[in-house]
Amino acid sequence: MTTEEQEIFKEKIAETILPMAVNMTEDQIRNIIITVENENPELPVGFADMLFQQIMVHKYNSNQM
């Protein structure tokens, strides 16, 4: 991913996933990501872990504001 693609990806997480994730536990978020990963075997290896990490970073950074 280019730097620009990474920024767009982070913005999409903040716009689409974070509003729901802020009220969820880490286990709930992880379970949803695992379900999506299992239902979409074409996703790249490591995508679920990277997505979870990005969600957690956004979630905890938004809670500190």
C-alpha positions in Angstrom: 0.0 0.0 0.0 1.2 3.5 -0.8 1.3 6.1 1.9 -1.8 7.8 0.3 -3.7 4.5 0.3 -2.8 3.9 3.9 -4.2 7.3 4.8 -7.4 6.7 2.9 -7.7 3.3 4.6 -7.3 4.9 8.1 -9.9 7.6 7.2 -12.4 5.0 6.1 -11.9 3.1 9.3 -12.6 6.3 11.3 -15.7 7.1 9.2 -17.3 3.7 8.9 -16.1 1.3 11.6 -15.1 3.5 14.5 -18.5 4.9 15.3 -19.7 1.4 16.1 -16.5 0.1 17.6 -16.2 2.8 20.3 -19.1 1.1 22.1 -17.8 -2.4 21.7 -15.3 -4.5 23.7 -12.1 -5.7 22.1 -13.5 -9.3 22.1 -16.6 -8.2 20.2 -14.5 -6.4 17.6 -12.1 -9.3 17.3 -15.0 -11.8 16.9 -16.6 -9.7 14.1 -13.2 -9.4 12.3 -12.6 -13.2 12.6 -16.1 -13.9 11.2 -15.5 -11.6 8.2 -12.1 -13.1 7.6 -13.6 -16.7 7.7 -16.3 -15.7 5.2 -13.8 -13.9 2.9 -10.9 -16.3 2.2 -9.6 -14.0 -0.5 -8.5 -11.4 2.0 -4.7 -11.1 2.3 -3.0 -13.0 5.1 -2.6 -10.6 8.0 -5.4 -8.3 7.0 -7.5 -9.1 10.0 -4.7 -8.4 12.4 -3.8 -5.2 10.8 -7.5 -4.1 10.7 -7.9 -4.9 14.4 -4.8 -2.9 15.3 -5.9 0.1 13.3 -9.4 0.0 15.0 -7.8 -0.2 18.4 -5.5 2.7 17.7 -8.4 4.8 16.5 -10.6 3.7 19.3 -8.2 4.6 22.1 -7.0 7.8 20.4 -10.6 9.0 20.1 -11.3 8.2 23.8 -8.4 10.4 24.8 -9.7 13.5 23.1 
